[in-house]
């Protein structure tokens, strides 16, 4: 029998219904272990491959999830994408992954490509997928709240609480001349972390105008290093919070190149710092997000949006934690 045999032919050979065979092949719905064993035996024997093109023509969807991320090299992003990809695959969905490199024009082009490929749903890490797309394709926003609407489905951790933890850690360590480093352009998560940091300082009677706000040119390690070098030349800051992992690494490069002792002269708190970097000396103090819980909820939430006529749309906000290292 040819490898492009149909589900009907598999059903005939196994003595099962077409519906049961379909559930086994697509990893969806209930089926018994005995039914799975029969179907797998035929699939292996005849090297059956599902005809995805025929399926998409019939259903107007491809059982493909589009994932849009701002930077594939980021430790948080790359770990989240790997976990999402494996989880969706185990649920019968393939993935198309788009890296926008923080470029809004490229993000728009990626979205158009996903629409033309008839993806079943989208996980958006950038917060920039607009209403024109989300009206026709289920979109779940991850890590960043959407810029265009407050009623969309999203999964984030509480950045304001994370920023508060960072500020409190520096104050607890005895810092008096505090700074925060952000990129020039603030996404929703960066704004939340900035506001939470200021909350902690305000609670201690430190006014906002007493805090140095360092704005890196962009999101890269080099941007963080350049901004930190300028800070070290012009200020006597003794404690700094960076709102992202790359900016934190840039600060560490700057202090290392200038021989600034950490934490004796400068104390540092980062956000989602790479696990490997937390093992070096001095180890980073960092606010960390519950990545595994976030990705698991993202998969179940988006599939609910895809597969149910009336999904339960609601925002999910989880709680970050502080991992203390030697930089504070």
ChimeraX attribute file (.defattr): number of C-alpha atoms within 10 A of each C-alpha:
attribute: neighborCount
match mode: 1-to-1
recipient: residues
	/A:1	9
	/A:2	8
	/A:3	12
	/A:4	12
	/A:5	16
	/A:6	14
	/A:7	20
	/A:8	15
	/A:9	14
	/A:10	22
	/A:11	19
	/A:12	12
	/A:13	12
	/A:14	18
	/A:15	13
	/A:16	15
	/A:17	14
	/A:18	16
	/A:19	13
	/A:20	20
	/A:21	25
	/A:22	19
	/A:23	16
	/A:24	21
	/A:25	17
	/A:26	15
	/A:27	16
	/A:28	13
	/A:29	10
	/A:30	9
	/A:31	15
	/A:32	9
	/A:33	10
	/A:34	9
	/A:35	18
	/A:36	16
	/A:37	13
	/A:38	18
	/A:39	24
	/A:40	19
	/A:41	13
	/A:42	16
	/A:43	17
	/A:44	10
	/A:45	11
	/A:46	15
	/A:47	15
	/A:48	19
	/A:49	13
	/A:50	17
	/A:51	12
	/A:52	12
	/A:53	11
	/A:54	11
	/A:55	13
	/A:56	16
	/A:57	11
	/A:58	10
	/A:59	10
	/A:60	14
	/A:61	18
	/A:62	20
	/A:63	23
	/A:64	20
	/A:65	26
	/A:66	26
	/A:67	25
	/A:68	27
	/A:69	25
	/A:70	20
	/A:71	20
	/A:72	18
	/A:73	13
	/A:74	18
	/A:75	17
	/A:76	21
	/A:77	17
	/A:78	14
	/A:79	16
	/A:80	20
	/A:81	21
	/A:82	11
	/A:83	16
	/A:84	23
	/A:85	22
	/A:86	13
	/A:87	18
	/A:88	21
	/A:89	16
	/A:90	13
	/A:91	16
	/A:92	15
	/A:93	18
	/A:94	19
	/A:95	20
	/A:96	15
	/A:97	18
	/A:98	21
	/A:99	18
	/A:100	19
	/A:101	15
	/A:102	14
	/A:103	12
	/A:104	14
	/A:105	10
	/A:106	14
	/A:107	21
	/A:108	15
	/A:109	12
	/A:110	20
	/A:111	22
	/A:112	13
	/A:113	14
	/A:114	24
	/A:115	17
	/A:116	9
	/A:117	16
	/A:118	20
	/A:119	22
	/A:120	27
	/A:121	26
	/A:122	27
	/A:123	24
	/A:124	24
	/A:125	26
	/A:126	27
	/A:127	24
	/A:128	19
	/A:129	23
	/A:130	15
	/A:131	14
	/A:132	8
	/A:133	15
	/A:134	14
	/A:135	9
	/A:136	11
	/A:137	19
	/A:138	20
	/A:139	26
	/A:140	28
	/A:141	24
	/A:142	25
	/A:143	24
	/A:144	21
	/A:145	25
	/A:146	24
	/A:147	14
	/A:148	12
	/A:149	11
	/A:150	10
	/A:151	11
	/A:152	18
	/A:153	22
	/A:154	26
	/A:155	23
	/A:156	24
	/A:157	22
	/A:158	20
	/A:159	29
	/A:160	23
	/A:161	22
	/A:162	28
	/A:163	33
	/A:164	22
	/A:165	24
	/A:166	33
	/A:167	30
	/A:168	21
	/A:169	23
	/A:170	26
	/A:171	18
	/A:172	10
	/A:173	14
	/A:174	13
	/A:175	20
	/A:176	14
	/A:177	18
	/A:178	22
	/A:179	23
	/A:180	23
	/A:181	24
	/A:182	26
	/A:183	21
	/A:184	12
	/A:185	13
	/A:186	13
	/A:187	17
	/A:188	17
	/A:189	22
	/A:190	21
	/A:191	17
	/A:192	21
	/A:193	28
	/A:194	26
	/A:195	18
	/A:196	23
	/A:197	26
	/A:198	23
	/A:199	22
	/A:200	22
	/A:201	21
	/A:202	13
	/A:203	11
	/A:204	12
	/A:205	9
	/A:206	16
	/A:207	12
	/A:208	12
	/A:209	7
	/A:210	12
	/A:211	17
	/A:212	16
	/A:213	16
	/A:214	20
	/A:215	17
	/A:216	21
	/A:217	15
	/A:218	18
	/A:219	21
	/A:220	20
	/A:221	20
	/A:222	19
	/A:223	19
	/A:224	30
	/A:225	23
	/A:226	18
	/A:227	23
	/A:228	25
	/A:229	18
	/A:230	12
	/A:231	17
	/A:232	17
	/A:233	8
	/A:234	9
	/A:235	11
	/A:236	12
	/A:237	18
	/A:238	20
	/A:239	26
	/A:240	28
	/A:241	31
	/A:242	28
	/A:243	29
	/A:244	27
	/A:245	24
	/A:246	26
	/A:247	30
	/A:248	29
	/A:249	21
	/A:250	23
	/A:251	28
	/A:252	22
	/A:253	19
	/A:254	22
	/A:255	18
	/A:256	12
	/A:257	11
	/A:258	11
	/A:259	9
	/A:260	14
	/A:261	13
	/A:262	20
	/A:263	15
	/A:264	10
	/A:265	13
	/A:266	20
	/A:267	24
	/A:268	26
	/A:269	31
	/A:270	28
	/A:271	28
	/A:272	24
	/A:273	24
	/A:274	18
	/A:275	14
	/A:276	10
	/A:277	13
	/A:278	18
	/A:279	11
	/A:280	11
	/A:281	11
	/A:282	16
	/A:283	17
	/A:284	28
	/A:285	24
	/A:286	32
	/A:287	26
	/A:288	20
	/A:289	22
	/A:290	14
	/A:291	20
	/A:292	13
	/A:293	11
	/A:294	20
	/A:295	23
	/A:296	15
	/A:297	15
	/A:298	24
	/A:299	19
	/A:300	14
	/A:301	20
	/A:302	24
	/A:303	20
	/A:304	16
	/A:305	21
	/A:306	18
	/A:307	10
	/A:308	9
	/A:309	8
	/A:310	9
	/A:311	13
	/A:312	11
	/A:313	15
	/A:314	12
	/A:315	16
	/A:316	16
	/A:317	14
	/A:318	16
	/A:319	14
	/A:320	22
	/A:321	16
	/A:322	19
	/A:323	18
	/A:324	15
	/A:325	17
	/A:326	16
	/A:327	24
	/A:328	25
